């Protein structure tokens, strides 16, 4: 049996939220059976720079992702939320791991800057903009993975992922997609981005009742993932971070 590492990037989660984890069964289990470590945030503390630093172990001055939007000096254009892996000027650790052990299977779900990346399994939003409307879609690897997941759990709705309609529905979909990928592909390393708390904290404040309600939702979703590890018989061989 192989070893497994599953990483959840729960943006907006802070140590204060876990000081009294009663009522948060999944987080309580992870705290009880694992360890806590402090992380020093990078500047600017934004989604893409933060994820790039976590993925590469380098600062924005090294990996080049200094904001959620970038100015192209050659084309004199500003672009926001470009997802291309080629923009990242440092190597993500899942690529380094793959070089060390090519037999390991890697998966990255909804992580920034993974479009056309080198992980074995990728799902990331890639809406297509036509003259009259936006067509919702996700890029995936292997080809057809998103379509297979959408057939199983329904299509991904970008409107629930970011913007004024952002809600728990996106985090629920992403978690179900992660469980589907786990069942069918059994990756040794999986990184999953859950954005729910981030939007709640911005709208209502990090200590609001709305954030605490969403915290319980995230706890339940991670609990579903842990239950799936138990069903598959790999919980003891897995590390969840």
C-alpha angles and dihedrals in degrees: 000000000000130000122251137203121192119186123192116196101205101183113209094027112130135181088253090065091058100044090097105024095173108137091025101096099175095046090044091054093049092048092046096049099033144036137266125224130184119238124203110220122230127234126276090039096212133130101259098039090046095049093044091053092047091048097047105027090232137108125254090258087064105035093040099227098123098157144001087261129046135200116227105215093194096052098027090231134133117218129186130207096003105176102196117135088214090070091065108090096194130059119260113232093242088064091049090049090051091054090053094047114015091185093066114101115223130198131187120185122193093338114148121256097020099116107129088358130154102252115116093234123033134167118175134152115268109167116189116227116211129180093268107025149357118262111211113226142141128225111231141181126241094041111262096022094117092048090051092049091046090052089052102043104010131264122305115256111215091194090070092048101064140350130046094325095050109139146152090281092082093052090048092051093047092050092049089049089051091051091048091051090047093054097046103034106022098210118200091215124032129173118192128185118213111185101181102106093047094065094042092052092050093048102041108011130267095272098043125126088243091059092048090052091050089047088060089049091053090046089054092049093051087046089057089053092050090050089053090053088054092049091051091049095237102104094106091049092050134089115201118198 
